[in-house]
Amino acid sequence: MTPSQIKAARKALGLTQAEMTAMLGYQGDNLKQMMRDLETGRRPLREPQRRLIEAYLDGYRPADWP
C-alpha cells in the first residue's frame, strides 16, 4: 500500500490522523506524527496494519471504533 493509498483510506474511513494510528494499534504521544510519517513514506506500513486497513475498508468495525 502506497503512502497516498494510506491517506486515501484514512479519508474514506472518515478518521483523523490520531484516530487512524490508534485503530492501527500504534500508541504514544505522537499519533498524528506517526500517521504523517506513514502518509509521506517516512515510516513503512507493516503487514498487519495493511491488513487492518483493508479490513476496515471492507466494513469491519471493532467495538472501540471512534
C-alpha positions, -999 to +999 in steps of 0.1 A: +000+000+000+015+033-010+016+064+012-011+081-010-033+050-007-029+051+031-040+087+032-070+080+008-080+050+030-080+072+061-101+099+045-125+073+031-129+059+066-136+094+080-108+092+106-084+118+119-047+111+118-047+103+155-078+081+153-063+061+124-030+054+140-048+043+172-070+020+152-039+005+136-025-003+171+001+024+175+005+040+209+022+070+223+020+108+224+028+114+187+000+096+169-006+124+144+031+125+136+032+087+131+003+090+106+020+118+088+051+096+085+030+067+071+013+091+046+046+105+034+065+073+032+089+081+061+076+052+081+069+019+063+034+003+068+038-031+084+018-060+070-006-064+100-015-027+097-021-031+060-044-059+066-063-039+092-068-010+067-081-034+041-105-050+067-117-015+077-123-006+041-143-038+037-166-028+065-151-044+096-155-022+127-142-032+161-161-024+193-138+006+200-143+022+166-143+060+170 
